[in-house]
Amino acid sequence: MQTTVTITPRGVITLPAPLRKELGLKGNDLLIAETTSEGLLLRPAVTLPIEIYTAEREREFDAAETELAQVLAKKNKR
């Protein structure tokens, strides 16, 4: 699909609804903008959530691993 978009004085671009629908884009999705030899390329950005573990969360993991080890040890004795 090819369409014309307008850039506002603040640099905002609105992608027409049919284009967003075709690409599966919705509000607040992130796009990567890059220049190519043919011009401007916009493509969806992949974002992955990260979790920073607190000491308490690490203790929870340790406890779960200890519990799993005990369950597996009992299972292997059978």
C-alpha positions, 0 to 999 in steps of 0.5 A: 500500500502506498499513501501520502502522509503529512508531517506537522510543524512539530514533526508528528506523522499520522499514519492513515487507519487503513495502513495501520490496520494492514500492518497491525499497528495500534496506538502507542506502538513503537516504530524504528525510523531509518534512512535508506538509499530510497528514503525513509523506512519505518518498521515496527520495533520489537520491545521486550520487558525486563525485570530487575531482580531485588534481593528478595526476588532472588531469595524467592528463586533460590527457595523455589529451586531448593523445593524443586531439587527436593521434589526431584530427589524424592522422585528419583529415589522411587 
